[in-house]
Amino acid sequence: MKQHADMGTVVRYVKGNVGKRVRIMENKGRNRVDVAEGVITNIYPCLFTIRLDDSSPAINKEISYTYTDVFTRDVELELCS
């Protein structure tokens, strides 16, 4: 995802990609980065949720991020093809 000019562009980007598969790169600090793939499932006024892929269909793991996380580049989203 490219650098955003303001928070509104982040919100529009996430809203426009609901239901699509994304790669999440989360900066954990001290040169640690977690990478996962999932689908953007829900959007809310202050945050959005992503259902992560897992080998077991019985376990559905959802994580949430705020739009500020994406704006400050603590979390980077990249569309999967």
N, C-alpha and C positions, 0 to 999 in steps of 0.2 A: 504494500500500500504506500502510496506517495505521501509526502509531507502535506499536511492540511493547513489551509489558511485560517480557518476558524472552527469552532465546535459544530456549527451547523452542517458543514461538509461531512464531518465524521458521522453525524446522526443520519444524514441522507444516504451515505454510503452503506451503512449497516442496514437501514430500512429497505434499501433497494436490493439487498442480497439475502433477504430472509428466505430460508428453505434451500439455500445453496451451500455447497461443500466448501469449507475454508481450511487453510492451514494456519494454526495459531502458534506464534513464537512469543513466548512470555519471558521477559528479562527478569531473572531472579536475583540479580546482583552478583558481584564478585565473579564476573565472567561465567556465570551459569545461565543457560538458556534452556527452557523446556519447549519442546516442539510436539504438537499434537494435531490431529485432524478431526473435524466434526462438522455439524450442520447448525447454522444459526436457526434457532427454533422460535424464540419469543423476543419481542422488544417491549420495553417499558420506558417511561419518561427519563429515567436516570441510568438504566442499565439494560443489558441484553443477555440472553442465555444461549449457550452452545451445547448441543448434545454430542459428546465425544464418541468416537468409534471404539468398539471393544470387541474382542473375539467372542465373548459370551453374550448372547442376546438377552439373557436374563438380567444382566447388570446394565442399567442405563445410568450413565454418569453425566450429569449436567453441571456445567460451571457457568458462573456469571462474571461479567466484566462491566465496568462503567465506560461511558464514552470518553471520559477523561483519561482512562488507561490507554486508549488508542491514540488520543490526541497528544499525550506526553511521550508516546512511543515506548511505554512499559510493556504494551502488548501490540504486536503487529499482526494484521490479518492479510492473508493472501488467498485469492480465489484459486481453487483447484480446477484443473481442466478435465 
